[in-house]
Amino acid sequence: MMEMETLRIETVKEEKPRHFKPQIGELLLEQELIIQHDLDFALEHQKYSKETLGEILVRMGALDLGDLEKTLAAQQNVMYFV
């Protein structure tokens, strides 16, 4: 009878690549521009909508359009002018 070898598989957590861009929801939470409840609601709504997360949050009144634009600019590493 042949013995079976046990194979052990480990996952290694890799660091995020340098070009990694944080998700907009995370940035908005970090800057305290929205609250978790609003983000959760908007993410759920986004599943059934063609709108972006930012559009949903602005339409809900949870986020100011200017704050969204500034955060998107920061996410993309571009300058934002008023």
N, CA, C and O atoms as CSV, one atom per row, in Angstrom:
chain,resi,resn,atom,element,x,y,z
A,1,MET,N,N,0.835,-1.181,0.000
A,1,MET,CA,C,0.000,0.000,0.000
A,1,MET,C,C,0.887,1.253,0.000
A,1,MET,O,O,1.889,1.310,0.713
A,2,MET,N,N,0.514,2.244,-0.795
A,2,MET,CA,C,1.304,3.461,-0.936
A,2,MET,C,C,0.915,4.465,0.143
A,2,MET,O,O,-0.268,4.678,0.409
A,3,GLU,N,N,1.928,5.084,0.764
A,3,GLU,CA,C,1.645,6.111,1.764
A,3,GLU,C,C,1.349,7.435,1.071
A,3,GLU,O,O,1.964,7.779,0.062
A,4,MET,N,N,0.405,8.161,1.629
A,4,MET,CA,C,0.050,9.465,1.072
A,4,MET,C,C,0.834,10.531,1.821
A,4,MET,O,O,0.916,10.510,3.049
A,5,GLU,N,N,1.398,11.444,1.082
A,5,GLU,CA,C,2.096,12.563,1.689
A,5,GLU,C,C,1.106,13.664,2.012
A,5,GLU,O,O,0.177,13.922,1.248
A,6,THR,N,N,1.309,14.300,3.132
A,6,THR,CA,C,0.468,15.433,3.485
A,6,THR,C,C,1.133,16.693,2.958
A,6,THR,O,O,2.310,16.950,3.210
A,7,LEU,N,N,0.369,17.457,2.235
A,7,LEU,CA,C,0.880,18.694,1.661
A,7,LEU,C,C,0.371,19.859,2.483
A,7,LEU,O,O,-0.830,19.990,2.719
A,8,ARG,N,N,1.275,20.689,2.907
A,8,ARG,CA,C,0.902,21.851,3.708
A,8,ARG,C,C,1.025,23.100,2.836
A,8,ARG,O,O,2.071,23.364,2.243
A,9,ILE,N,N,-0.049,23.846,2.776
A,9,ILE,CA,C,-0.060,25.063,1.975
A,9,ILE,C,C,-0.207,26.247,2.909
A,9,ILE,O,O,-1.100,26.283,3.755
A,10,GLU,N,N,0.669,27.202,2.748
A,10,GLU,CA,C,0.598,28.413,3.551
A,10,GLU,C,C,0.391,29.601,2.630
A,10,GLU,O,O,0.934,29.662,1.527
A,11,THR,N,N,-0.395,30.528,3.102
A,11,THR,CA,C,-0.553,31.755,2.332
A,11,THR,C,C,0.337,32.821,2.941
A,11,THR,O,O,0.492,32.910,4.159
A,12,VAL,N,N,0.899,33.600,2.093
A,12,VAL,CA,C,1.780,34.671,2.530
A,12,VAL,C,C,1.096,35.984,2.207
A,12,VAL,O,O,0.697,36.233,1.070
A,13,LYS,N,N,0.970,36.810,3.216
A,13,LYS,CA,C,0.352,38.119,3.004
A,13,LYS,C,C,1.385,39.027,2.357
A,13,LYS,O,O,2.432,39.330,2.929
A,14,GLU,N,N,1.051,39.449,1.142
A,14,GLU,CA,C,1.974,40.311,0.416
A,14,GLU,C,C,1.684,41.769,0.735
A,14,GLU,O,O,0.546,42.156,1.002
A,15,GLU,N,N,2.736,42.558,0.700
A,15,GLU,CA,C,2.546,43.987,0.895
A,15,GLU,C,C,1.858,44.565,-0.329
A,15,GLU,O,O,1.974,44.034,-1.434
A,16,LYS,N,N,1.151,45.646,-0.120
A,16,LYS,CA,C,0.468,46.299,-1.222
A,16,LYS,C,C,1.504,46.895,-2.171
A,16,LYS,O,O,2.498,47.467,-1.724
A,17,PRO,N,N,1.276,46.765,-3.481
A,17,PRO,CA,C,2.219,47.362,-4.420
A,17,PRO,C,C,2.261,48.880,-4.285
A,17,PRO,O,O,1.317,49.487,-3.780
A,18,ARG,N,N,3.333,49.481,-4.727
A,18,ARG,CA,C,3.494,50.925,-4.605
A,18,ARG,C,C,2.393,51.696,-5.306
A,18,ARG,O,O,2.014,52.782,-4.867
A,19,HIS,N,N,1.882,51.147,-6.383
A,19,HIS,CA,C,0.856,51.849,-7.148
A,19,HIS,C,C,-0.555,51.611,-6.604
A,19,HIS,O,O,-1.538,52.034,-7.212
A,20,PHE,N,N,-0.648,50.940,-5.470
A,20,PHE,CA,C,-1.954,50.663,-4.866
A,20,PHE,C,C,-2.651,51.967,-4.501
A,20,PHE,O,O,-2.057,52.864,-3.904
A,21,LYS,N,N,-3.921,52.049,-4.874
A,21,LYS,CA,C,-4.719,53.226,-4.519
A,21,LYS,C,C,-5.807,52.780,-3.555
A,21,LYS,O,O,-6.581,51.877,-3.872
A,22,PRO,N,N,-5.876,53.402,-2.384
A,22,PRO,CA,C,-6.929,53.028,-1.438
A,22,PRO,C,C,-8.304,53.291,-2.031
A,22,PRO,O,O,-8.487,54.209,-2.830
A,23,GLN,N,N,-9.247,52.488,-1.637
A,23,GLN,CA,C,-10.609,52.672,-2.133
A,23,GLN,C,C,-11.175,53.978,-1.600
A,23,GLN,O,O,-10.847,54.421,-0.499
A,24,ILE,N,N,-12.034,54.577,-2.411
A,24,ILE,CA,C,-12.574,55.893,-2.078
A,24,ILE,C,C,-13.327,55.864,-0.748
A,24,ILE,O,O,-13.235,56.814,0.029
A,25,GLY,N,N,-14.060,54.801,-0.478
A,25,GLY,CA,C,-14.791,54.701,0.783
A,25,GLY,C,C,-13.868,54.740,1.987
A,25,GLY,O,O,-14.172,55.381,2.993
A,26,GLU,N,N,-12.727,54.046,1.879
A,26,GLU,CA,C,-11.752,54.044,2.970
A,26,GLU,C,C,-11.201,55.449,3.203
A,26,GLU,O,O,-11.065,55.896,4.342
A,27,LEU,N,N,-10.890,56.133,2.110
A,27,LEU,CA,C,-10.361,57.495,2.232
A,27,LEU,C,C,-11.373,58.434,2.876
A,27,LEU,O,O,-11.025,59.239,3.739
A,28,LEU,N,N,-12.615,58.325,2.456
A,28,LEU,CA,C,-13.660,59.196,3.004
A,28,LEU,C,C,-13.863,58.938,4.494
A,28,LEU,O,O,-14.088,59.873,5.263
A,29,LEU,N,N,-13.785,57.676,4.902
A,29,LEU,CA,C,-13.899,57.340,6.329
A,29,LEU,C,C,-12.707,57.886,7.110
A,29,LEU,O,O,-12.876,58.470,8.181
A,30,GLU,N,N,-11.498,57.694,6.569
A,30,GLU,CA,C,-10.292,58.169,7.249
A,30,GLU,C,C,-10.331,59.677,7.467
A,30,GLU,O,O,-9.874,60.176,8.495
A,31,GLN,N,N,-10.879,60.396,6.496
A,31,GLN,CA,C,-10.953,61.854,6.592
A,31,GLN,C,C,-12.183,62.311,7.377
A,31,GLN,O,O,-12.421,63.508,7.541
A,32,GLU,N,N,-12.952,61.345,7.854
A,32,GLU,CA,C,-14.178,61.604,8.614
A,32,GLU,C,C,-15.168,62.466,7.831
A,32,GLU,O,O,-15.861,63.312,8.396
A,33,LEU,N,N,-15.219,62.232,6.518
A,33,LEU,CA,C,-16.174,62.943,5.667
A,33,LEU,C,C,-17.506,62.199,5.598
A,33,LEU,O,O,-18.543,62.788,5.290
A,34,ILE,N,N,-17.465,60.899,5.888
A,34,ILE,CA,C,-18.685,60.080,5.950
A,34,ILE,C,C,-18.572,59.169,7.167
A,34,ILE,O,O,-17.505,59.041,7.767
A,35,ILE,N,N,-19.684,58.541,7.517
A,35,ILE,CA,C,-19.675,57.568,8.613
A,35,ILE,C,C,-19.868,56.171,8.028
A,35,ILE,O,O,-20.351,56.018,6.906
A,36,GLN,N,N,-19.490,55.168,8.791
A,36,GLN,CA,C,-19.543,53.780,8.331
A,36,GLN,C,C,-20.944,53.383,7.870
A,36,GLN,O,O,-21.098,52.694,6.862
A,37,HIS,N,N,-21.955,53.818,8.606
A,37,HIS,CA,C,-23.336,53.467,8.249
A,37,HIS,C,C,-23.675,53.950,6.835
A,37,HIS,O,O,-24.277,53.214,6.052
A,38,ASP,N,N,-23.289,55.185,6.514
A,38,ASP,CA,C,-23.567,55.719,5.180
A,38,ASP,C,C,-22.789,54.962,4.108
A,38,ASP,O,O,-23.317,54.702,3.027
A,39,LEU,N,N,-21.547,54.609,4.398
A,39,LEU,CA,C,-20.752,53.840,3.440
A,39,LEU,C,C,-21.390,52.482,3.192
A,39,LEU,O,O,-21.526,52.060,2.043
A,40,ASP,N,N,-21.780,51.798,4.253
A,40,ASP,CA,C,-22.412,50.483,4.110
A,40,ASP,C,C,-23.688,50.572,3.280
A,40,ASP,O,O,-23.926,49.740,2.405
A,41,PHE,N,N,-24.502,51.579,3.559
A,41,PHE,CA,C,-25.753,51.766,2.828
A,41,PHE,C,C,-25.469,52.017,1.349
A,41,PHE,O,O,-26.110,51.428,0.479
A,42,ALA,N,N,-24.503,52.898,1.069
A,42,ALA,CA,C,-24.171,53.236,-0.317
A,42,ALA,C,C,-23.583,52.037,-1.060
A,42,ALA,O,O,-23.889,51.829,-2.234
A,43,LEU,N,N,-22.749,51.253,-0.394
A,43,LEU,CA,C,-22.183,50.062,-1.027
A,43,LEU,C,C,-23.271,49.054,-1.367
A,43,LEU,O,O,-23.229,48.425,-2.424
A,44,GLU,N,N,-24.236,48.900,-0.486
A,44,GLU,CA,C,-25.354,47.990,-0.755
A,44,GLU,C,C,-26.168,48.499,-1.941
A,44,GLU,O,O,-26.552,47.722,-2.815
A,45,HIS,N,N,-26.427,49.794,-1.970
A,45,HIS,CA,C,-27.192,50.391,-3.067
A,45,HIS,C,C,-26.436,50.252,-4.390
A,45,HIS,O,O,-27.045,50.058,-5.442
A,46,GLN,N,N,-25.119,50.351,-4.331
A,46,GLN,CA,C,-24.296,50.300,-5.543
A,46,GLN,C,C,-24.416,48.953,-6.257
A,46,GLN,O,O,-24.231,48.882,-7.472
A,47,LYS,N,N,-24.718,47.900,-5.526
A,47,LYS,CA,C,-24.877,46.577,-6.128
A,47,LYS,C,C,-25.991,46.562,-7.167
A,47,LYS,O,O,-25.957,45.772,-8.111
A,48,TYR,N,N,-26.969,47.429,-6.993
A,48,TYR,CA,C,-28.145,47.439,-7.861
A,48,TYR,C,C,-28.211,48.694,-8.727
A,48,TYR,O,O,-29.247,48.979,-9.328
A,49,SER,N,N,-27.138,49.427,-8.792
A,49,SER,CA,C,-27.134,50.715,-9.477
A,49,SER,C,C,-25.926,50.814,-10.401
A,49,SER,O,O,-24.928,50.117,-10.216
A,50,LYS,N,N,-26.028,51.673,-11.380
A,50,LYS,CA,C,-24.884,51.937,-12.258
A,50,LYS,C,C,-24.103,53.155,-11.775
A,50,LYS,O,O,-23.108,53.546,-12.387
A,51,GLU,N,N,-24.555,53.749,-10.680
A,51,GLU,CA,C,-23.896,54.928,-10.129
A,51,GLU,C,C,-22.601,54.540,-9.420
A,51,GLU,O,O,-22.452,53.423,-8.922
A,52,THR,N,N,-21.676,55.487,-9.388
A,52,THR,CA,C,-20.459,55.271,-8.608
A,52,THR,C,C,-20.783,55.470,-7.129
A,52,THR,O,O,-21.821,56.029,-6.773
A,53,LEU,N,N,-19.886,55.008,-6.291
A,53,LEU,CA,C,-20.078,55.167,-4.852
A,53,LEU,C,C,-20.178,56.641,-4.486
A,53,LEU,O,O,-21.031,57.033,-3.689
A,54,GLY,N,N,-19.314,57.449,-5.064
A,54,GLY,CA,C,-19.338,58.882,-4.785
A,54,GLY,C,C,-20.651,59.527,-5.181
A,54,GLY,O,O,-21.191,60.350,-4.441
A,55,GLU,N,N,-21.168,59.157,-6.348
A,55,GLU,CA,C,-22.450,59.708,-6.797
A,55,GLU,C,C,-23.569,59.361,-5.821
A,55,GLU,O,O,-24.419,60.195,-5.510
A,56,ILE,N,N,-23.556,58.137,-5.352
A,56,ILE,CA,C,-24.592,57.693,-4.410
A,56,ILE,C,C,-24.491,58.477,-3.106
A,56,ILE,O,O,-25.502,58.955,-2.589
A,57,LEU,N,N,-23.288,58.611,-2.575
A,57,LEU,CA,C,-23.100,59.328,-1.310
A,57,LEU,C,C,-23.512,60.791,-1.424
A,57,LEU,O,O,-24.107,61.342,-0.498
A,58,VAL,N,N,-23.200,61.424,-2.554
A,58,VAL,CA,C,-23.589,62.822,-2.757
A,58,VAL,C,C,-25.102,62.923,-2.871
A,58,VAL,O,O,-25.714,63.798,-2.257
A,59,ARG,N,N,-25.712,62.037,-3.652
A,59,ARG,CA,C,-27.169,62.071,-3.821
A,59,ARG,C,C,-27.890,61.829,-2.497
A,59,ARG,O,O,-28.954,62.397,-2.251
A,60,MET,N,N,-27.306,60.982,-1.645
A,60,MET,CA,C,-27.884,60.709,-0.321
A,60,MET,C,C,-27.779,61.919,0.601
A,60,MET,O,O,-28.499,62.013,1.594
A,61,GLY,N,N,-26.888,62.834,0.272
A,61,GLY,CA,C,-26.642,63.973,1.153
A,61,GLY,C,C,-25.620,63.667,2.230
A,61,GLY,O,O,-25.433,64.455,3.157
A,62,ALA,N,N,-24.955,62.521,2.111
A,62,ALA,CA,C,-23.965,62.120,3.107
A,62,ALA,C,C,-22.600,62.739,2.836
A,62,ALA,O,O,-21.721,62.722,3.697
A,63,LEU,N,N,-22.428,63.287,1.630
A,63,LEU,CA,C,-21.121,63.804,1.231
A,63,LEU,C,C,-21.306,65.007,0.322
A,63,LEU,O,O,-22.182,65.020,-0.543
A,64,ASP,N,N,-20.476,66.009,0.530
A,64,ASP,CA,C,-20.477,67.206,-0.304
A,64,ASP,C,C,-19.699,66.914,-1.592
A,64,ASP,O,O,-18.663,66.250,-1.554
A,65,LEU,N,N,-20.195,67.404,-2.725
A,65,LEU,CA,C,-19.543,67.164,-4.010
A,65,LEU,C,C,-18.096,67.657,-4.011
A,65,LEU,O,O,-17.215,66.984,-4.547
A,66,GLY,N,N,-17.847,68.806,-3.426
A,66,GLY,CA,C,-16.476,69.331,-3.360
A,66,GLY,C,C,-15.545,68.418,-2.591
A,66,GLY,O,O,-14.396,68.223,-2.988
A,67,ASP,N,N,-16.031,67.852,-1.484
A,67,ASP,CA,C,-15.216,66.919,-0.701
A,67,ASP,C,C,-14.930,65.647,-1.498
A,67,ASP,O,O,-13.838,65.086,-1.413
A,68,LEU,N,N,-15.917,65.199,-2.268
A,68,LEU,CA,C,-15.710,64.027,-3.121
A,68,LEU,C,C,-14.625,64.322,-4.152
A,68,LEU,O,O,-13.716,63.517,-4.350
A,69,GLU,N,N,-14.723,65.471,-4.804
A,69,GLU,CA,C,-13.744,65.834,-5.833
A,69,GLU,C,C,-12.334,65.927,-5.257
A,69,GLU,O,O,-11.381,65.451,-5.875
A,70,LYS,N,N,-12.193,66.533,-4.082
A,70,LYS,CA,C,-10.881,66.649,-3.435
A,70,LYS,C,C,-10.315,65.273,-3.096
A,70,LYS,O,O,-9.126,65.016,-3.285
A,71,THR,N,N,-11.176,64.397,-2.596
A,71,THR,CA,C,-10.728,63.061,-2.206
A,71,THR,C,C,-10.345,62.238,-3.427
A,71,THR,O,O,-9.355,61.506,-3.397
A,72,LEU,N,N,-11.118,62.352,-4.495
A,72,LEU,CA,C,-10.773,61.643,-5.732
A,72,LEU,C,C,-9.441,62.140,-6.289
A,72,LEU,O,O,-8.629,61.347,-6.766
A,73,ALA,N,N,-9.219,63.446,-6.228
A,73,ALA,CA,C,-7.951,64.011,-6.698
A,73,ALA,C,C,-6.790,63.473,-5.865
A,73,ALA,O,O,-5.749,63.107,-6.411
A,74,ALA,N,N,-6.967,63.425,-4.555
A,74,ALA,CA,C,-5.919,62.901,-3.673
A,74,ALA,C,C,-5.663,61.426,-3.966
A,74,ALA,O,O,-4.513,60.985,-3.967
A,75,GLN,N,N,-6.718,60.665,-4.213
A,75,GLN,CA,C,-6.590,59.237,-4.513
A,75,GLN,C,C,-5.763,59.030,-5.787
A,75,GLN,O,O,-4.969,58.093,-5.878
A,76,GLN,N,N,-5.956,59.901,-6.750
A,76,GLN,CA,C,-5.263,59.783,-8.037
A,76,GLN,C,C,-3.931,60.535,-8.065
A,76,GLN,O,O,-3.239,60.544,-9.083
A,77,ASN,N,N,-3.581,61.162,-6.947
A,77,ASN,CA,C,-2.347,61.951,-6.844
A,77,ASN,C,C,-2.296,63.073,-7.874
A,77,ASN,O,O,-1.271,63.293,-8.520
A,78,VAL,N,N,-3.405,63.773,-8.016
A,78,VAL,CA,C,-3.442,64.942,-8.896
A,78,VAL,C,C,-3.825,66.156,-8.063
A,78,VAL,O,O,-4.438,66.029,-7.003
A,79,MET,N,N,-3.463,67.321,-8.549
A,79,MET,CA,C,-3.782,68.546,-7.816
A,79,MET,C,C,-5.240,68.911,-8.036
A,79,MET,O,O,-5.793,68.691,-9.114
A,80,TYR,N,N,-5.845,69.460,-7.021
A,80,TYR,CA,C,-7.246,69.881,-7.085
A,80,TYR,C,C,-7.291,71.382,-6.904
A,80,TYR,O,O,-6.775,71.915,-5.922
A,81,PHE,N,N,-7.912,72.064,-7.855
A,81,PHE,CA,C,-8.055,73.519,-7.780
A,81,PHE,C,C,-9.522,73.875,-7.658
A,81,PHE,O,O,-10.375,73.269,-8.306
A,82,VAL,N,N,-9.809,74.851,-6.832
A,82,VAL,CA,C,-11.189,75.306,-6.644
A,82,VAL,C,C,-11.499,76.381,-7.652
A,82,VAL,O,O,-12.612,76.907,-7.672
